[in-house]
Amino acid sequence: MPQLNPGPWFAILVFSWLLFLAVIPTKILNHISPNKPTPTSAEKHKTGPWYWPW
């Protein structure tokens, strides 16, 4: 039974993960985001206290 011999299955598992970790991140990182992040201003918004109507 092949389940009792971990040799070839472990090698297939390791090589598939190495392929996954080498190819997939490069394909994902090559995509260009359509919405570039805009820089935020350094000034903080002035917030006042909230007055409840009751």
Secondary structure, 3 states (H helix, E strand, C coil): CHHHCHHHHHHHHHHHHHHHHHHHHHHHHCCCCCCCCCCCCCCCCCCCCCCCCC
